[in-house]
Amino acid sequence: QFKMAGENIRKIKIVVLGDPGVGKSSFVHQVCHSEVLSSPSSTVGCSIEVKLHEYTRSLATKSTDFFVELWDMGSSTSHEKGRSIFYSQTDGLILVHDLTNRKSHTNLFRWLSEFYSGVSDKVTTDQRDSLKREYDAEQFADQELPTLIVGTREDQVSGRRSPPSSIKGRNMSGATSISLDCRSLRHFSVDSQQFIEIMRFIDKVIEHKYYPGIRPTSSTGVSRRQSLNNYSKLN
């Protein structure tokens, strides 16, 4: 816990994963600082940004402040074996892909596999390499965390179809899926749908960790396994 102005402020940890160059650092910077990252660079190891978030359980209750730690993970293959040390005590996941790069969307399964095989106490060392190549939602069902899927470079796909909602017939676990342009202040303004969904996701992570007995925050009411279906399918 952190202490500010005489009070303890609880925190949540959200890990941000995705292929190199998809815009993870630009996204995190916008969320935490409400400004465009002028000179994005490759993340080495892990970069942590912190945002103060005001959470209100209901209109009848007083709001509570939480620190939101966004752990922007470097995605170089040379650091693959060491990334798992950053995955412990994670409360939520943000998966980022580039809407102009179909492979970055397909690779989200690999990132989920790497994460859950890294934090699972049920996986043996011999199993980890194979699990990183094939995400098994059923195997990790009891460990799944609130997940937000972010498609970047929306400005470059106007008039084109988005990546399919399933990959090889499999659905990805998760919650809400959004698309945005990390260079657009409009997409991160308080009245934008993207910003609203990001804040709802943070609320969901807080509820998952600190208030598991209450109904999770949801803007759509759909199940987690259906979350990716708000992307249009290809013909």
Salt bridges, closest charged atoms under 4 A:
ASP19 OD1 - ARG110 NH2 3.58
GLU35 OE2 - HIS29 NE2 3.03
GLU49 OE1 - HIS33 NE2 2.80
GLU69 OE2 - LYS11 NZ 3.46
ASP91 OD2 - LYS209 NZ 3.31
ASP98 OD2 - ARG153 NH1 2.82
GLU114 OE2 - ARG83 NE 2.74
GLU134 OE2 - ARG170 NH1 2.56
GLU138 OE2 - ARG225 NH2 3.81
ASP142 OD2 - LYS122 NZ 2.69
GLU144 OE1 - ARG224 NH2 3.57
GLU154 OE1 - HIS187 NE2 3.35
ASP155 OD2 - ARG183 NH2 2.85
ASP181 OD1 - ARG183 NE 3.65
GLU197 OE2 - ARG200 NH1 3.74
ASP203 OD1 - HIS53 NE2 2.71
